Amino acid sequence: MGRGTPALRALADAHVPYVVHEYAIDDRSARDGRHAYGREAAEALGVPPERVFKTLVATVDGRLVVGIVPVSGELDLRRLADAVGGRRAEMAEPAAAERVTGYVVGGISPIGQRRASPAILDQSALAFTTILVSAGRRNLQVELAPADLVRLTGAAVSAISRP
């Protein structure tokens, strides 16, 4: 079932309580460059999109930064730059995001990345007892407490999303 992803191994090693959610995806719809993997996960699992968080990789002043935002909104690049004390942010190229994280686009988890980058979790996550993030594969989500996600990733918490 994919329990061997680096994200799930990191959770198990840290003895963090979590629940794995697997769902079916339509690979044909995933071939376009604008596929909404997170919204698809929320719909397939019957979870409000405000509780499902996507992991996005950006560059801020030339360094990679991970933004974790609800799939119901978008990453605000200006706020992300501000959160890490930077001036200019832009989305990272998909190939660079895959190379640094070790995951494929649509399945990038904030946990267990090949090379840790600074991470910022949108503050809206704190309104929930648990949130869902990618478990390291396109059809696999992991549900955990936001505080555990912060602890495992070393993430800061800031308002980095917009509707």
N, C-alpha and C positions, 0 to 999 in steps of 0.2 A: 504494500500500500504506500510505499514511499517514505516510510518512517526513518529511512536512512539518510534523509537530506541533512546537510550540515546544520540547518536551522533546528531540526528536531533533535539531532544529537546534542547540540549546544543546550537546548532546553532540558533534555534528560540529564546531561552532565551537571547542570546547575540545580537540579532537583526542583524545578519550577513547575507548578501545576499548570497544565494546559489540556486543551481538547483539540483533536485533529478533525477537520471537516473536509471531506473529499466530495467532489461533484463532477458531473460530466460537462465537457466543453465541446463546442462545435469548432473543430479545427479549420473548417473551410472559412468561417467568419474571422478566424484569428489571422488569416493571411494578409489582410489589409493592414496598412501601417497605423491605423487609428483605432484599433480594437480596444474596447473598454473592458479589460479583464476584471477589474475590481467591481464594476457595476454588474457584470455577468455573475461574479461570485455571490454578491449580495442577493441578487434575484434567485439564483439557483438554490441558495441556502435559506432563503426566506428571512434574511436579516436586514434591518434598516441600513441603507447605505452610509448613514452617519457613523455606524459602528464598524464598518469595514474600511481599513486603511491601506492605501497604496504606498509603495516605497519608490521614490523617484530620486534619481541621481542627477545632481547639477554641479556646475563648476562655479565657484565663487572666487574671484580674483585668481583664477588659474588652479585652484585646488578643489578636489572632489568633496562634495558634501551631500549627505543623504537627508532628504525631506520625507517625512511620514505624515501623510494627510488623508482625511476621509475621502472616499471615492465620490461622495456627494458634492465635493468642491474641487478646487484647483489649487496647485501650489502657487503662492505669491512669491515670485523670485526676489522682489525688492525686500520683502519681509524676511526671506531666508537669508539674504546677504546681511541684513541688519542683525539677525540673530547670531551670526558668527563673526560679527565685527568687520564685515567686508563691504565693498563698494559696489561691485557689479556681479550679477549672477546670470547664468544661462543654463539651459538644459544640457546635460552631457550627451555626447553622441551615444547611441545605443551600444555600439561595439565597445566603447570605453566603459560604459556602465556594466556590461557583461564581463569584461575582462577584470575589472577591479572587484566586483562582487562575487564572481564565480557562478552566477545565476543567469538564466535567460530572461530577456524582457518579457514582462507579463507574469513572471514567477520570481522576481527579485524579492528576497526577504531582507528585512533589516537585521535579522539575526544570523550569525554564522557566516558572515561574509568573508571571502578569501582575504581581503585586506580591509581592515577597519578604517572607516572615514568618519569624520565628525557627523553626528546625526542630530536632527531636530525633530521632535514629535510635536504635532499640532496640539495646542492646549485643549482643544475640544475633546480629546481622548479622555481627559480626566473626569469628564461628566459621566463616564460609564464604568461599571464594575469590571467588565471585560470588553475587549475589542478583538477584532480579527485582523491578522496580517498574513501575507503569503508565508507558506511554510517551505518555500524553495522550489515549488513546481507550479505550473500554470493551473492545475485543477486541485490544489491543496492549500487550505487555509488553516491557521492555528489560532485558537482563541486563548487569550491570556489577559491578566490584569495589566493595565497601563504601567503601573509602578514596576512590575517585573520586566516589562519591555524596556523601560528607562534604565533599570539596573543592569540588564544584560547587554545593552548596546552602548551604555554611557551617554545616552541622548540627553540633550537639554530639552526643555519644554518651552514653547513660545507660540504665539499666534502667527502661523505661516500659511494659512489657507484662506481662500476667499470663495464665496458661493459660485 
